[in-house]
Every structure is written in structure tokens, then in C-alpha cells.
């Protein structure tokens, strides 16, 4: 399982305005969720689509390179903190 989460440190809005908002919302069960846990195959497919949109690459800081961060889901730490 993979946890996908909005990276609030990535302040550029290009990706969101280029279709990222709709793509993100397509994953959510709850409106306005900041994170979601999905199967690995869904995450890989979703990240491939996300990375094809303008603003995914080259618009963030070194410490926040993409609008969405991905990490392995740890059931012992469901908030990913």
C-alpha cells in the first residue's frame, strides 16, 4: 500500500491548475482529504498520470519537488507523521 499526500511545502499551483486538482480528487473518498492510501498498482498508474502534467517537475523546492508526495504506508503510523 502507498500513501499519497498533498505536499503543502510545494507552493507552485501550476500542476493543480493543469488538471492535477481533478486527478487528485479522482482518488478521494472524502472531499478535501489531504492524503489517501491506495494499492501499489493504483499508485504507480496515478503517479504516471500525475507526472505527465505541467508543474509536476521543476516547480518545487529541493525539499518538496512535487505537489504530491508518496511513501510506503505504515499501518503503525496511519497519519504518516
SELUM-911867 format. One record per atom (N, C-alpha, C, CB): residue number from 1; atom name; x negated, y, z negated. Coordinates in Angstrom, 1 decimal, m for minus. Glycine has a CB too. Layout:
<nodes>
NUM  CA  X  Y  Z
...
</nodes>
This chain:
<nodes>
1  N  m0.8  m1.2  0.0
1  CA  0.0  0.0  0.0
1  C  m0.9  1.2  0.0
1  CB  1.0  0.0  m1.2
2  N  m0.4  2.2  0.7
2  CA  m1.2  3.5  0.8
2  C  m0.3  4.6  0.3
2  CB  m1.6  3.8  2.3
3  N  m0.9  5.5  m0.4
3  CA  m0.2  6.7  m0.9
3  C  m0.6  7.9  0.0
3  CB  m0.5  7.0  m2.4
4  N  0.4  8.5  0.6
4  CA  0.2  9.7  1.4
4  C  0.8  10.9  0.6
4  CB  0.9  9.6  2.8
5  N  0.0  12.0  0.5
5  CA  0.4  13.1  m0.3
5  C  0.0  14.4  0.4
5  CB  m0.2  13.0  m1.7
6  N  0.8  15.4  0.2
6  CA  0.5  16.8  0.7
6  C  m0.7  17.2  0.0
6  CB  1.7  17.8  0.5
7  N  m1.7  17.7  0.7
7  CA  m2.9  18.3  0.1
7  C  m2.7  19.8  0.0
7  CB  m4.2  18.0  0.9
8  N  m2.3  20.3  m1.1
8  CA  m2.0  21.7  m1.3
8  C  m3.2  22.6  m1.3
8  CB  m1.3  21.9  m2.7
9  N  m4.4  22.0  m1.3
9  CA  m5.6  22.8  m1.1
9  C  m5.8  23.1  0.3
9  CB  m6.8  22.0  m1.7
10  N  m5.2  22.5  1.2
10  CA  m5.3  22.7  2.7
10  C  m4.2  23.8  3.0
10  CB  m5.1  21.4  3.5
11  N  m4.6  25.0  3.1
11  CA  m3.7  26.1  3.2
11  C  m3.2  26.5  4.6
11  CB  m4.2  27.3  2.5
12  N  m3.9  26.0  5.6
12  CA  m3.5  26.3  7.0
12  C  m2.2  25.7  7.4
12  CB  m4.6  25.9  8.0
13  N  m1.3  26.5  8.0
13  CA  0.0  26.0  8.3
13  C  0.2  25.4  9.8
13  CB  1.0  27.1  8.1
14  N  m0.9  25.5  10.5
14  CA  m0.8  25.0  12.0
14  C  m0.2  23.7  12.1
14  CB  m2.2  25.1  12.6
15  N  m0.7  22.7  11.4
15  CA  m0.2  21.3  11.5
15  C  1.3  21.2  11.2
15  CB  m1.0  20.4  10.6
16  N  1.7  21.9  10.1
16  CA  3.1  21.8  9.7
16  C  4.0  22.4  10.8
16  CB  3.3  22.6  8.4
17  N  3.6  23.5  11.4
17  CA  4.4  24.2  12.4
17  C  4.3  23.5  13.8
17  CB  3.9  25.7  12.5
18  N  3.3  22.7  14.0
18  CA  3.2  22.0  15.3
18  C  3.9  20.6  15.3
18  CB  1.7  21.8  15.6
19  N  4.8  20.4  14.3
19  CA  5.5  19.1  14.3
19  C  5.2  18.3  13.0
19  CB  5.2  18.3  15.5
20  N  4.2  18.7  12.2
20  CA  3.9  17.9  11.0
20  C  5.0  17.9  10.0
20  CB  2.7  18.5  10.4
21  N  5.7  19.0  9.9
21  CA  6.8  19.1  8.9
21  C  7.9  18.0  9.2
21  CB  7.5  20.4  8.9
22  N  8.3  17.9  10.5
22  CA  9.2  16.8  10.9
22  C  8.7  15.4  10.7
22  CB  9.7  17.0  12.3
23  N  7.4  15.3  11.0
23  CA  6.7  14.0  10.9
23  C  6.7  13.6  9.4
23  CB  5.3  14.0  11.5
24  N  6.3  14.5  8.5
24  CA  6.3  14.2  7.1
24  C  7.6  13.9  6.6
24  CB  5.7  15.5  6.4
25  N  8.6  14.6  6.9
25  CA  10.0  14.4  6.4
25  C  10.5  13.0  6.9
25  CB  10.9  15.5  6.9
26  N  10.0  12.5  8.0
26  CA  10.5  11.2  8.5
26  C  10.1  10.1  7.6
26  CB  9.9  11.0  9.9
27  N  9.1  10.3  6.7
27  CA  8.7  9.3  5.8
27  C  9.4  9.3  4.5
27  CB  7.2  9.5  5.5
28  N  10.1  10.4  4.2
28  CA  10.6  10.6  2.8
28  C  11.9  10.0  2.6
28  CB  10.6  12.1  2.5
29  N  12.1  9.5  1.4
29  CA  13.4  9.0  0.9
29  C  14.0  10.2  0.1
29  CB  13.2  7.8  0.0
30  N  13.2  11.0  m0.5
30  CA  13.7  12.1  m1.3
30  C  13.3  13.4  m0.6
30  CB  13.2  12.1  m2.7
31  N  14.2  14.3  m0.3
31  CA  13.8  15.6  0.3
31  C  12.8  16.3  m0.6
31  CB  15.0  16.5  0.6
32  N  11.9  17.0  0.0
32  CA  10.9  17.8  m0.7
32  C  9.9  17.0  m1.5
32  CB  11.6  18.8  m1.6
33  N  9.8  15.7  m1.3
33  CA  8.8  14.9  m2.0
33  C  7.4  15.3  m1.6
33  CB  9.0  13.4  m1.8
34  N  6.5  15.4  m2.5
34  CA  5.1  15.7  m2.2
34  C  4.2  14.5  m1.9
34  CB  4.5  16.5  m3.3
35  N  4.7  13.3  m2.2
35  CA  4.0  12.1  m1.9
35  C  4.9  10.9  m1.7
35  CB  3.0  11.8  m3.2
36  N  4.4  10.0  m1.0
36  CA  5.1  8.8  m0.7
36  C  4.2  7.6  m0.6
36  CB  5.9  8.9  0.7
37  N  4.6  6.4  m1.0
37  CA  3.8  5.2  m0.9
37  C  4.5  4.3  0.2
37  CB  3.8  4.4  m2.2
38  N  3.6  3.9  1.2
38  CA  4.1  3.1  2.3
38  C  3.1  1.9  2.6
38  CB  4.2  4.0  3.6
39  N  3.6  0.9  3.3
39  CA  2.8  m0.2  3.7
39  C  1.6  0.3  4.5
39  CB  3.6  m1.2  4.5
40  N  0.5  m0.5  4.5
40  CA  m0.7  m0.1  5.2
40  C  m0.4  0.1  6.7
40  CB  m1.7  m1.2  5.1
41  N  0.4  m0.7  7.4
41  CA  0.6  m0.6  8.8
41  C  1.4  0.7  9.1
41  CB  1.4  m1.8  9.3
42  N  2.3  1.0  8.3
42  CA  3.1  2.3  8.5
42  C  2.2  3.4  8.3
42  CB  4.3  2.4  7.5
43  N  1.3  3.4  7.3
43  CA  0.4  4.5  7.0
43  C  m0.5  4.7  8.2
43  CB  m0.4  4.2  5.7
44  N  m1.1  3.6  8.7
44  CA  m2.0  3.7  9.9
44  C  m1.3  4.3  11.1
44  CB  m2.6  2.3  10.2
45  N  m0.1  3.9  11.4
45  CA  0.6  4.4  12.5
45  C  1.0  5.9  12.3
45  CB  1.9  3.6  12.7
46  N  1.4  6.2  11.1
46  CA  1.8  7.6  10.8
46  C  0.6  8.5  10.8
46  CB  2.5  7.6  9.4
47  N  m0.5  8.1  10.3
47  CA  m1.8  8.9  10.3
47  C  m2.2  9.1  11.8
47  CB  m2.9  8.2  9.5
48  N  m2.1  8.1  12.6
48  CA  m2.5  8.2  14.0
48  C  m1.6  9.3  14.7
48  CB  m2.3  6.9  14.8
49  N  m0.3  9.3  14.4
49  CA  0.6  10.4  14.9
49  C  0.2  11.7  14.3
49  CB  2.0  10.0  14.6
50  N  0.0  11.7  13.0
50  CA  m0.3  13.0  12.4
50  C  m1.6  13.6  12.9
50  CB  m0.4  12.8  10.8
51  N  m2.6  12.8  13.1
51  CA  m3.9  13.3  13.6
51  C  m3.9  13.8  15.0
51  CB  m4.9  12.2  13.4
52  N  m2.8  13.4  15.8
52  CA  m2.7  13.9  17.2
52  C  m2.1  15.3  17.3
52  CB  m1.8  12.9  18.0
53  N  m1.6  15.8  16.2
53  CA  m1.0  17.2  16.2
53  C  m2.1  18.2  16.0
53  CB  0.1  17.3  15.1
54  N  m1.9  19.4  16.6
54  CA  m2.8  20.5  16.4
54  C  m2.8  20.9  14.9
54  CB  m2.4  21.8  17.2
55  N  m4.0  21.2  14.4
55  CA  m4.1  21.6  13.0
55  C  m4.5  20.5  12.0
55  CB  m2.8  22.2  12.6
56  N  m4.5  19.3  12.5
56  CA  m5.0  18.2  11.6
56  C  m6.5  18.3  11.3
56  CB  m4.6  16.8  12.2
57  N  m7.2  18.6  12.4
57  CA  m8.7  18.5  12.3
57  C  m9.2  20.0  12.4
57  CB  m9.3  17.6  13.4
58  N  m10.2  20.3  11.6
58  CA  m10.9  21.6  11.8
58  C  m10.2  22.8  11.2
58  CB  m11.1  21.8  13.2
59  N  m9.2  22.7  10.5
59  CA  m8.5  23.9  9.9
59  C  m8.6  24.0  8.4
59  CB  m7.1  23.9  10.4
60  N  m9.0  22.9  7.8
60  CA  m9.1  22.9  6.3
60  C  m10.5  23.1  5.8
60  CB  m8.5  21.6  5.8
61  N  m10.6  23.2  4.5
61  CA  m11.9  23.3  3.8
61  C  m12.5  21.9  3.8
61  CB  m11.7  23.8  2.4
62  N  m13.8  21.9  3.5
62  CA  m14.5  20.6  3.4
62  C  m13.9  19.7  2.4
62  CB  m16.0  20.8  3.1
63  N  m13.4  20.3  1.3
63  CA  m12.8  19.5  0.2
63  C  m11.3  19.2  0.4
63  CB  m13.0  20.3  m1.1
64  N  m10.8  19.8  1.5
64  CA  m9.4  19.5  1.9
64  C  m9.3  19.5  3.4
64  CB  m8.4  20.5  1.2
65  N  m9.8  18.5  4.1
65  CA  m9.9  18.6  5.5
65  C  m8.6  18.4  6.3
65  CB  m10.9  17.6  6.0
66  N  m7.6  17.8  5.7
66  CA  m6.4  17.5  6.4
66  C  m5.2  17.9  5.5
66  CB  m6.3  16.0  6.7
67  N  m4.1  18.2  6.2
67  CA  m2.9  18.7  5.4
67  C  m2.3  17.6  4.5
67  CB  m1.8  19.1  6.4
68  N  m2.6  16.3  4.9
68  CA  m2.1  15.2  4.1
68  C  m3.3  14.3  3.7
68  CB  m1.0  14.3  4.9
69  N  m3.3  13.9  2.5
69  CA  m4.4  13.0  2.0
69  C  m3.9  11.6  1.9
69  CB  m5.0  13.5  0.7
70  N  m4.7  10.6  2.1
70  CA  m4.3  9.2  2.0
70  C  m5.2  8.6  1.0
70  CB  m4.3  8.5  3.3
71  N  m4.7  7.6  0.2
71  CA  m5.5  6.9  m0.7
71  C  m4.8  5.5  m1.0
71  CB  m5.7  7.6  m2.0
72  N  m5.6  4.6  m1.4
72  CA  m5.0  3.3  m1.8
72  C  m4.1  3.5  m3.0
72  CB  m6.1  2.2  m2.1
73  N  m3.0  2.9  m3.0
73  CA  m2.0  3.0  m4.1
73  C  m2.4  2.2  m5.2
73  CB  m0.6  2.7  m3.6
74  N  m2.5  2.7  m6.4
74  CA  m2.8  2.0  m7.6
74  C  m1.6  2.0  m8.5
74  CB  m4.0  2.7  m8.4
75  N  m1.0  0.8  m8.6
75  CA  0.3  0.7  m9.4
75  C  0.0  1.1  m10.9
75  CB  0.8  m0.7  m9.4
76  N  m1.2  1.1  m11.4
76  CA  m1.5  1.5  m12.7
76  C  m1.5  3.0  m12.8
76  CB  m2.9  1.0  m13.2
77  N  m1.6  3.7  m11.7
77  CA  m1.6  5.2  m11.7
77  C  m0.7  5.7  m10.6
77  CB  m3.1  5.7  m11.4
78  N  0.6  5.5  m10.7
78  CA  1.6  5.8  m9.7
78  C  1.6  7.3  m9.2
78  CB  2.9  5.4  m10.1
79  N  1.1  8.2  m10.0
79  CA  1.1  9.6  m9.6
79  C  m0.2  9.9  m8.9
79  CB  1.2  10.5  m10.9
80  N  m1.1  9.0  m8.8
80  CA  m2.4  9.2  m8.1
80  C  m3.3  10.2  m8.8
80  CB  m2.1  9.7  m6.7
81  N  m3.1  10.5  m10.0
81  CA  m3.9  11.5  m10.7
81  C  m5.2  11.0  m11.1
81  CB  m3.1  12.0  m11.9
</nodes>
